[in-house]
Amino acid sequence: ALDPESETIVNRNLAAIAVGRTVIIVSHRLSTLVRADSIIVLDADRRITVFNTAAERVFGRSARTVIKQPVTELISGGDLDEILTALEGSSSGNGARPQLHAVQGARADGDRFPLEASVSCLDVGGHRSFTIIARDVTDRIRSEEALRTQALSLEKNAAELRELNDTLQ
């Protein structure tokens, strides 16, 4: 456990520390936990009830403007509606291990970007909610593409060198 002063320093710098990394936070304070990834909580009607500061940064929208709006204003693709419906109808929805889904996010300016989302459903006291923990994977996808391009280039160069070597022998 951190002393209050250290916790304040970590929280203040969490966004910078987490860039390009998967961050796992174990916390007994919800205020600390909601700073990790974009966290969006939906009610049974699939309207946004919680939108953390990380989600505000990623989507370029304030919580004030998205609360009570349908989640489809922010996230589409990847059959999100079917995922939510399946979770809703699943008897194991409560506590079922969430899976990662590829979906599309929409920023305030209309820019679309790739998201990786973990979706879960929870029924508490007769009230159903869905939690979406999402991460913008734009940089990761670009890096993977750059690595694929580099690997193809290296493979081509190696083949040319082998051919040249065979010619010289």
Salt bridges, closest charged atoms under 4 A:
GLU7 OE1 - ARG29 NH1 2.42
ASP37 OD2 - ARG135 NH2 2.64
ASP81 OD1 - ARG46 NH1 2.35
GLU88 OE1 - ARG46 NH2 3.13
GLU88 OE2 - ARG128 NH1 3.97
ASP111 OD2 - ARG107 NE 3.28
GLU116 OE2 - ARG140 NH2 2.89
ASP123 OD2 - ARG128 NH2 2.72
ASP136 OD2 - ARG107 NH2 3.03
ASP139 OD1 - ARG142 NH1 3.65
GLU144 OE2 - ARG140 NE 3.60
GLU145 OE1 - ARG148 NH2 3.05
